[in-house]
Amino acid sequence: MSSTAIVRYPKDTVLFLQGEMGESAFIIEKGRVLIYLTKDKEDFPLSVLGEGEIFGEMAILDNQVRSASAKTLDDCELIPVTKDMLMERVHATDTVVRLLLRVLLKRLRSQNDLITREPKKEFFSTQVVQQEDIEAVKKIKLESRLKDAFNNREFVMYYQPILDFSRDKIVGAEALIRWFPPTGEQISPAIFMDVIESSSFMIPFGRWILEECFKDLKGIQEKSGDKKFSLSINISGKQFSQPNFIEDVEKMRASNNLEAHTIKLEMTERVMMDGTLALDTLKRFHDIGYGLSIDDFGTGFSSLQYLFRMPLDNIKIDRSFVRDMLRDDKALAIVKSLIYLAQSLRMKVIAEGIEREEEKSLLKALGVEHGQGFLFSKAVSLRDFIQLLAAAKK
């Protein structure tokens, strides 16, 4: 955390008083600081803080008056921490973390109020914060519900075919998660995947996805008689950062007798920018023979250095560009640029979200090798996908 210069305070300096508005917190570099409450002109000590500790942050975080006073017990050296510096970091945290922080501050203030018998008005009572609390509680409830759904086997893997344009043949598929609660109404991944990916639950959930995908890929290859049929599987940053991830994936692959080149590991630009991907991990996957792909390319802000340094095989052009390229010259220019970039880096291009024959024809003319979208098929269950392959052979 960046900070201003050290400020020296002599012994017995009152740093702030109970009831004042707070403008900064402090980090103790040297000396001791007493935190105390005052009632009927009598001081009640709460704690003595020493080197490395921070104080005065409560009034900054909940935008209320100081709930206690502070004074130096020794000659002290303190680093002021401004309100902007603290709030910038608070606002960057998860909504659930902010909710827990507000609850904790409320309880601390309530304890102080019991001593002073001076109840304070409710803090963080604005409509915006109340709505944020509602959303945070919903997120906690959803995560709990997701774990129950996982244990109840409510999640199912669906598969959307990927076509080779040169042969008009289905040569692969993308694995997509679907949630079917007991009500029977499908819940969109857009609602729940961000919650899963931001939690530790992503590790067991991701492992289950890989197990299901490998098992299903083996079944597809056996029933279609095509040992080269490939499957694209979305991988989160949390999975890539696991120390034994490569070994676990290799065990699953070996148990299903699959060739590494038939498995495509997909990641988003956001995952690359998060810094959770170790370059050596990707290189090891690449050296084994796995395909590596960027999903939804062009929608993020990744640096070109990632494309240059990482052993990527495919780039998937996001559906938003495909959808708009026939009616928007800017979208078409972006599509052309992405294709040129991929070809220059010796990467293959897969276009997502193809819904019209005109889109397919244009993409093919521009040099796109593979595509997927509703023009060919939506994502379907394993049984329906195998039937789709069988029908395509006739």
Buried (B, 14 or more C-beta within 10 A) or exposed (E): EEEEEEEEBEEEBEBBEBBEEBEBBBBBBEBBBBBBBBEEEEEEEBEEBEEEEBBBBBBBBBBBBBBBBBBBBBBBBBBBBBBEBBEEEBEEEEBBEBBBBBEEBBEBBEEBBEEBEEEBEEBBEEEEBEEBBEEBEEBBEBBEBBBEBBEEEBBBBBBBBBBEBEEEEBBBBBBBBBBBBEEEEEBEBEEBBEBBBBBEBBBEBBBBBBBBBBBBBBBBBEBBEBEEBBBBBBBBBBBBBBEEBBEBBBEBBEEBEBEBEBBBBBBBBBBBBBEBBEEEBBBBBBEBEBBBBBBBBBBBEBEEEBBEEBEBBBBBBBBBBBBBBEEEEEBBEBBEEBBEBBBEEEBBBBBBBBBBEEBBEBBBEBBBBBBBBEBBBEBBBBEBBBEBBEEBEE
